[in-house]
Amino acid sequence: MPTELEELVEFLHHGNTQIRQIAAENLVGYSTVQPSIFKAEQLTPVKDLKLLVKDYTPIAKNALTILVNISEDQEVLKNLATDDAFLESVLLRITHPKEPNANLLSMLLANLSKSDSLPTRIITLERTTPKSLSSTPVALDQLLDLFVKGAEGRYNKDADYDYLSYLFADTAKHAEGRKHLVTPRKDDDNIVPLTKLVVFTEHRSEVRRRGVASTIKNVAFDISSHAQLLAADGVNLLPYILLPLMGPEEYSEEDTEGMLEDLQLLPPDKERERDAEIVKTHLETLL
């Protein structure tokens, strides 16, 4: 006989909305302490949760929370990341300016990018362009625009999309991803995608700063792009790496003259990056 917990999982596909809502709400806690319950019957609960993402907002919120928590499991991750219909469902929702669960969707995409298949898929995937968001049909570029325009609730009052920075960092681990991020986009006024990200190295969100720093570091492994990355008329990357490392210290006039213009005459209240891991990432990029 199934246990009470196993019966509760089965209620995720119940026809009654209230029962689905109660089941999803009560299962959130188990997604961290007993995630294996969602792998029963060849991942049937995972298939139910993917459908619940389209359900009423409270149910969708709990379903997404569960998926975020259990997507660390490699079997679950593969199931989610290779499902094109599910990916489109996630993209459709996250790019909607009134999606209440957009930050959870950002977290889920960040987790799914740990799969080898999703980063390369999202580079080539073309879909309907949300006119209020982007001018390009490429999914990755749409997410970049979402990350920029959506900062601090400017595109969607319920979201900041900070966790998308982790997706970009994982995408940049792949040669195709690095190439995409440094190649001017003809369908976007020849803008180099990476230039949209580097401006956030001193953003107030630690999550955003950390993800952007990791993206920059991963792109820097493409040695053939170094000249473009450093050129003032290219990405002009150096000031964005060095500024977070600068503090309020005073320098001699001789030292100051040898610095980049962006690093000269900084205000006395200039703060150095406080997160040691982000500092380490920028130093690794320089190396």
Sequence and secondary structure as in RCSB ss.txt:
>XXXX:A:sequence
MPTELEELVEFLHHGNTQIRQIAAENLVGYSTVQPSIFKAEQLTPVKDLKLLVKDYTPIAKNALTILVNISEDQE
VLKNLATDDAFLESVLLRITHPKEPNANLLSMLLANLSKSDSLPTRIITLERTTPKSLSSTPVALDQLLDLFVKG
AEGRYNKDADYDYLSYLFADTAKHAEGRKHLVTPRKDDDNIVPLTKLVVFTEHRSEVRRRGVASTIKNVAFDISS
HAQLLAADGVNLLPYILLPLMGPEEYSEEDTEGMLEDLQLLPPDKERERDAEIVKTHLETLL
>XXXX:A:secstr
   HHHHHHHGGG S HHHHHHHHHHHTTHHHH GGGGGHHHHHHHHHHHHHTTS HHHHHHHHHHHHHHTTSHH
HHHHHHT HHHHHHHHHHHTSTT TTHHHHHHHHHHHTTSSHHHHHHHH B    TTT S  BHHHHHHHHHHHT
GGGSS TT   TTHHHHHHHHTTSHHHHHHHHS BGGGTTB TTHHHHTTTT S HHHHHHHHHHHHHHTT GGG
HHHHH TTTT  HHHHHGGG  S    HHHHHTS GGGSS  TT      HHHHHHHHHHH 
